[in-house]
Amino acid sequence: MTYWVIIGASLLVSVLVSSTLKRRFAEYSQIPLRVTGAQVAEAMLRQHGITDVRVISTPGRLTDHYDPVSKTVNLSESVYAMNSVAAAAVAAHECGHAVQHQQAYQWLTLRSKMVPAVQFSSNLLNWIMMMSIFGLFFFGPMTLWIYVVLFGITTVFSMVTLPVEFDASRRALVWLESSGMAASMEHEKAKNALFWAAMTYVAAAVGSLAQLLYFLAMALGRRD
């Protein structure tokens, strides 16, 4: 029961943060700027001397991300073509990751190195949970410690992600202000939009930590 309470609370917080984020972006998407998200991204990359990263449009909504492998800033269709405060904030944030990559930002480097281990851990967790539900995997002391190790890896990844995301937003806001892309009022709204975007990562990290502590407490209790 305790586990499901933790899951339920984590989901509730995640939904509340996500809904607030969507409302803020919907609101700030109505505040026009003179440039599109794509133009903001290209300008920020250019001013940082980054010439080997392409800005491309990707399908979906809030699917924006920076891919360090292909060296592309992927902007969702609305952000790519939209000239609004929301689009500028998102575009500048993703370019913040490109700047981190260029400067070998230590937290981004660490997160990138953790990706294979996190993917393996997440896939194994899903398989173990499915097998446990159908009675194909015995839920004993060993299983608990496996959960602790796997959740430990994903939790550390979630924690490492926080400074990466907050730093990318900081870089985005500094550039938006110094470049004159956004006026003071627009800058504050961009800051608020990026704050709620970052809160989605905070909610995920807290939820992962809560699950880790739950299984750790169970494992230690079984040992005693």
C-alpha positions in Angstrom: 0.0 0.0 0.0 2.8 2.4 0.9 4.4 1.9 -2.5 1.2 2.7 -4.3 0.8 5.8 -2.2 4.2 7.0 -3.2 3.5 6.2 -6.9 0.1 8.0 -6.7 1.6 11.1 -5.0 4.4 11.2 -7.5 2.0 11.0 -10.4 -0.2 13.7 -8.9 2.7 16.1 -8.5 3.8 15.3 -12.0 0.4 15.9 -13.5 0.0 19.2 -11.6 3.4 20.5 -12.7 2.8 19.3 -16.3 -0.6 21.0 -16.4 0.9 24.3 -15.1 3.7 24.1 -17.6 1.2 23.6 -20.5 -0.9 26.5 -19.2 2.1 28.8 -19.0 3.4 27.9 -22.5 -0.1 28.3 -23.9 -0.3 31.8 -22.3 3.2 32.8 -23.4 2.7 31.5 -26.9 0.2 34.4 -27.3 2.9 37.0 -26.6 4.6 37.8 -29.9 8.2 38.4 -30.7 9.8 39.6 -33.9 11.7 36.3 -34.5 10.7 32.7 -34.6 12.1 29.9 -32.4 14.3 28.7 -35.2 15.8 32.2 -35.7 16.4 32.5 -32.0 18.2 29.1 -32.0 20.3 30.0 -35.0 21.3 33.4 -33.6 22.3 31.9 -30.2 24.4 29.2 -31.8 26.0 31.7 -34.1 26.9 34.1 -31.4 28.5 31.3 -29.4 30.6 30.3 -32.4 28.9 27.0 -32.8 28.8 26.2 -36.5 28.5 22.4 -36.6 25.0 22.2 -35.0 21.9 22.2 -37.1 18.5 23.5 -36.0 15.7 21.3 -37.3 12.0 20.8 -36.9 10.7 17.7 -35.2 7.1 16.4 -35.0 5.0 16.6 -31.8 4.4 19.1 -29.0 7.0 19.8 -26.3 9.3 17.3 -28.0 12.2 19.8 -28.1 15.6 18.5 -27.3 19.3 18.7 -28.2 20.9 15.6 -29.6 24.7 15.6 -28.9 25.3 12.6 -31.2 23.8 14.1 -34.3 24.6 17.6 -33.2 21.1 18.9 -33.8 18.8 21.3 -31.9 15.4 19.6 -32.4 12.5 22.0 -32.1 8.9 20.9 -32.1 7.0 22.2 -35.1 5.2 25.0 -33.2 8.3 26.2 -31.5 10.4 26.1 -34.7 8.0 28.3 -36.7 6.4 30.3 -33.9 7.4 33.9 -33.0 6.5 34.1 -29.3 8.0 34.3 -25.8 7.4 30.6 -25.3 9.1 29.6 -28.5 12.1 31.8 -27.8 12.5 30.4 -24.3 12.4 26.8 -25.5 14.7 27.4 -28.4 17.3 29.2 -26.3 17.1 26.5 -23.6 17.9 23.7 -26.1 20.7 25.8 -27.5 21.9 26.1 -23.9 22.6 22.4 -24.1 24.6 22.8 -27.3 26.7 25.4 -25.5 27.2 23.0 -22.6 28.3 20.4 -25.1 30.7 22.8 -26.8 32.3 23.8 -23.4 32.3 20.2 -22.1 30.1 21.1 -19.2 30.9 18.4 -16.6 27.3 17.6 -15.6 26.2 17.1 -19.2 29.3 14.9 -19.8 28.4 12.8 -16.8 24.8 12.5 -17.8 25.8 11.4 -21.3 28.1 8.7 -20.0 25.2 7.4 -17.8 22.7 7.0 -20.6 23.5 3.3 -21.5 23.4 2.2 -17.8 20.1 4.0 -17.3 18.5 2.5 -20.4 19.6 -1.0 -19.3 18.3 -0.4 -15.7 14.9 1.0 -16.9 14.4 -1.9 -19.3 15.3 -4.5 -16.7 13.1 -2.8 -14.1 10.1 -3.0 -16.5 10.7 -6.7 -17.2 11.1 -7.6 -13.5 7.9 -5.7 -12.6 6.0 -7.4 -15.3 7.3 -10.9 -14.3 6.5 -10.1 -10.6 2.9 -9.2 -11.5 2.4 -12.5 -13.3 4.2 -14.5 -10.6 7.2 -15.3 -12.8 9.7 -13.6 -10.6 10.0 -14.3 -6.8 9.7 -11.1 -4.8 12.3 -11.8 -2.1 15.3 -10.2 -0.4 17.4 -10.5 -3.6 14.7 -8.9 -5.7 14.6 -6.0 -3.3 18.3 -5.4 -3.6 18.1 -5.6 -7.3 15.4 -2.9 -7.2 17.6 -0.8 -4.9 20.5 -1.0 -7.4 18.4 -0.3 -10.5 16.4 2.5 -8.9 19.7 3.9 -7.5 21.1 4.2 -11.1 17.9 5.9 -12.4 17.7 8.2 -9.3 21.3 9.3 -9.7 20.6 10.0 -13.4 17.5 12.1 -12.4 19.6 14.1 -9.9 22.4 14.7 -12.4 19.8 15.9 -14.9 18.8 18.8 -12.6 22.0 20.9 -12.8 22.1 20.2 -16.5 18.6 21.6 -17.1 18.9 24.5 -14.7 22.2 25.5 -16.2 20.8 25.4 -19.7 17.9 27.6 -18.7 20.3 30.0 -17.0 22.4 30.2 -20.2 19.2 30.8 -22.2 18.0 33.6 -20.0 21.4 35.4 -19.9 21.6 35.2 -23.7 18.0 36.4 -24.3 18.6 39.4 -22.1 22.1 40.3 -23.4 21.1 39.8 -27.1 18.1 42.1 -26.8 15.8 39.3 -28.2 13.3 39.9 -25.3 12.3 43.0 -23.5 12.3 43.1 -19.6 8.6 42.0 -19.3 9.1 39.3 -22.0 12.3 38.1 -20.2 10.4 37.6 -16.9 7.8 35.5 -18.7 10.5 33.4 -20.4 12.1 32.9 -17.0 8.7 31.7 -15.6 8.1 29.3 -18.5 11.6 27.8 -18.1 11.1 27.5 -14.3 8.0 25.3 -14.8 9.8 23.3 -17.5 12.6 22.6 -14.9 10.0 21.6 -12.3 9.0 18.6 -14.4 12.6 17.3 -13.9 12.4 18.1 -10.2 9.2 16.2 -9.8 10.7 13.2 -11.6 13.8 13.2 -9.4 11.8 13.4 -6.2 9.5 10.6 -7.3 12.5 8.4 -8.2 14.2 9.2 -4.9 11.0 8.3 -3.0 10.8 4.9 -4.7 14.5 4.3 -4.1 14.2 5.1 -0.3 11.1 2.8 -0.1 12.8 -0.2 -1.5 16.0 0.5 0.5 14.0 0.6 3.7 12.3 -2.7 2.7 15.6 -4.3 1.9 17.2 -3.2 5.2 14.1 -4.3 7.1 14.2 -7.8 5.5 17.9 -8.0 6.3 17.3 -7.2 10.0 
